[in-house]
Amino acid sequence: MDDQGWVPIKLIAGFKKVSLLTDNIQLITNALQSSTVVEVQGDQVRKRIDWMRWIMPPSVHFPTKSGQDTLAARVQNISLDQRAAN
Protein backbone atom coordinates (compact mmCIF):
# COMPACT_ATOMS: atom_id res chain seq x y z
CA MET A 1 0.00 0.00 0.00
CA ASP A 2 1.36 3.40 -0.86
CA ASP A 3 0.98 6.55 1.25
CA GLN A 4 -2.34 7.36 -0.46
CA GLY A 5 -3.86 3.95 0.33
CA TRP A 6 -3.53 2.49 -3.17
CA VAL A 7 -2.82 -1.23 -3.57
CA PRO A 8 -1.88 -2.86 -6.89
CA ILE A 9 -4.74 -4.98 -8.25
CA LYS A 10 -2.08 -7.52 -9.19
CA LEU A 11 -1.48 -8.01 -5.46
CA ILE A 12 -5.19 -8.68 -4.89
CA ALA A 13 -5.15 -11.11 -7.83
CA GLY A 14 -2.45 -13.07 -5.99
CA PHE A 15 -4.69 -13.78 -2.99
CA LYS A 16 -5.45 -17.50 -2.87
CA LYS A 17 -9.25 -17.22 -2.99
CA VAL A 18 -9.14 -14.66 -5.81
CA SER A 19 -6.62 -16.69 -7.80
CA LEU A 20 -8.88 -19.76 -7.50
CA LEU A 21 -11.61 -17.75 -9.24
CA THR A 22 -9.53 -16.15 -12.00
CA ASP A 23 -6.07 -14.99 -12.99
CA ASN A 24 -7.51 -12.40 -15.38
CA ILE A 25 -6.43 -8.97 -14.06
CA GLN A 26 -8.81 -7.13 -16.39
CA LEU A 27 -11.77 -9.17 -15.13
CA ILE A 28 -10.85 -8.33 -11.53
CA THR A 29 -10.41 -4.65 -12.42
CA ASN A 30 -13.79 -4.53 -14.17
CA ALA A 31 -15.49 -6.18 -11.19
CA LEU A 32 -13.89 -3.72 -8.75
CA GLN A 33 -14.89 -0.67 -10.81
CA SER A 34 -18.58 -1.20 -10.02
CA SER A 35 -17.91 -1.47 -6.28
CA THR A 36 -19.33 1.03 -3.81
CA VAL A 37 -16.70 -0.03 -1.24
CA VAL A 38 -13.48 0.45 -3.21
CA GLU A 39 -12.33 2.81 -5.95
CA VAL A 40 -10.11 1.93 -8.88
CA GLN A 41 -7.49 4.17 -10.45
CA GLY A 42 -5.58 2.58 -13.31
CA ASP A 43 -4.18 -0.70 -12.01
CA GLN A 44 -4.65 0.18 -8.32
CA VAL A 45 -7.48 -0.02 -5.80
CA ARG A 46 -8.21 1.51 -2.40
CA LYS A 47 -11.09 1.81 0.05
CA ARG A 48 -13.47 4.58 -1.05
CA ILE A 49 -14.25 6.00 2.38
CA ASP A 50 -11.85 6.31 5.31
CA TRP A 51 -8.83 4.94 3.41
CA MET A 52 -6.54 7.07 5.60
CA ARG A 53 -7.40 4.82 8.55
CA TRP A 54 -5.44 1.93 7.01
CA ILE A 55 -2.20 3.82 6.31
CA MET A 56 0.67 2.82 8.58
CA PRO A 57 2.51 5.69 10.26
CA PRO A 58 5.89 6.47 8.62
CA SER A 59 7.75 5.07 11.65
CA VAL A 60 6.19 1.64 11.01
CA HIS A 61 6.90 1.44 7.27
CA PHE A 62 9.46 -1.11 6.23
CA PRO A 63 12.16 -0.16 3.74
CA THR A 64 11.41 -1.24 0.19
CA LYS A 65 13.75 -2.70 -2.37
CA SER A 66 12.76 -2.68 -6.04
CA GLY A 67 9.10 -2.15 -5.14
CA GLN A 68 9.00 -5.20 -2.90
CA ASP A 69 8.84 -5.10 0.87
CA THR A 70 12.22 -6.18 2.26
CA LEU A 71 10.62 -8.08 5.12
CA ALA A 72 8.40 -10.02 2.72
CA ALA A 73 11.41 -10.79 0.55
CA ARG A 74 13.29 -12.15 3.56
CA VAL A 75 10.36 -14.31 4.65
CA GLN A 76 10.03 -15.73 1.14
CA ASN A 77 13.71 -16.68 1.18
CA ILE A 78 13.55 -18.64 4.44
CA SER A 79 14.04 -22.35 3.93
CA LEU A 80 11.65 -24.91 5.39
CA ASP A 81 14.30 -25.89 7.95
CA GLN A 82 14.55 -22.30 9.19
CA ARG A 83 10.76 -22.02 9.44
CA ALA A 84 10.55 -25.19 11.54
CA ALA A 85 13.31 -23.97 13.84
CA ASN A 86 11.60 -20.62 14.41
N, C-alpha and C positions, 0 to 999 in steps of 0.2 A: 504494500500500500504506500502510495506517495503521500506527501504532506498535504495534499488536497483531498485525500480519501479515495483516490482512484486505484482500482485493482485491474490488472490485465485480465481480459476475458479468457485468454489462454490458460491462466492459472486456474480459473474456475473450471474450465474444460478438463483439467487434470484431476479434479476431485473424483474419487472412485465411483460414486453413485452417478455423477454426470457422465463420466466416460463410459459407464455401462449402457447409458441411453444413446449416446452419440459421440463421435469425435469430430463432427462438423462444426467448426467455429462459427461459420455464418449462420447456421441454424440456431445455435445458442444465442448469438447476437440478436437475431431477429426476434426470438422469444423474449429476450430481456427488454427489448425496445418498447414492448407493449405493457411493461410492468408499471404499476403505480408505486412500488416499493423502492425500486432502483432506477437510476438514470444511466444512459449509455452515451459515451462520447468517443467516437472512433472505435478503437479496439479495447476500451476500458469501461469499467462499470463502478458505480458507488451508490451508497444509500441516498435516496432522494432527500429525506428529511433527517436532520440531526447527524449528518455524517461526521461532523467535528468531534462528536462524542467518542468515536472509535480511533482517533489519531493518537498514537503514542507520543508522550512528551519527548522532546529532543534528547533528553538525558537517557532515555530508555532505548533509543534507536541503536541498532547494531550497524557496524560499518558494512558497506557493500563493496563487492568486488565484481566488476563486469556485470552489473545489474542483478547479481545473485547475492542473497544474504550469506555472509561469511559463516555464520553459525549453522545455517541449513547446509551449506557446502561441507562443513566439517562433519556434521551428523551423517550425511550421505556417504562419506568416505570411511566411516567406522566399519571395521570388519565384524562379522558375526561373533568372533571370539571376544572382541572388545565389548560388544553389547552385552554378552552374557556375564562378563566380569563386572560390569557396572550395574 
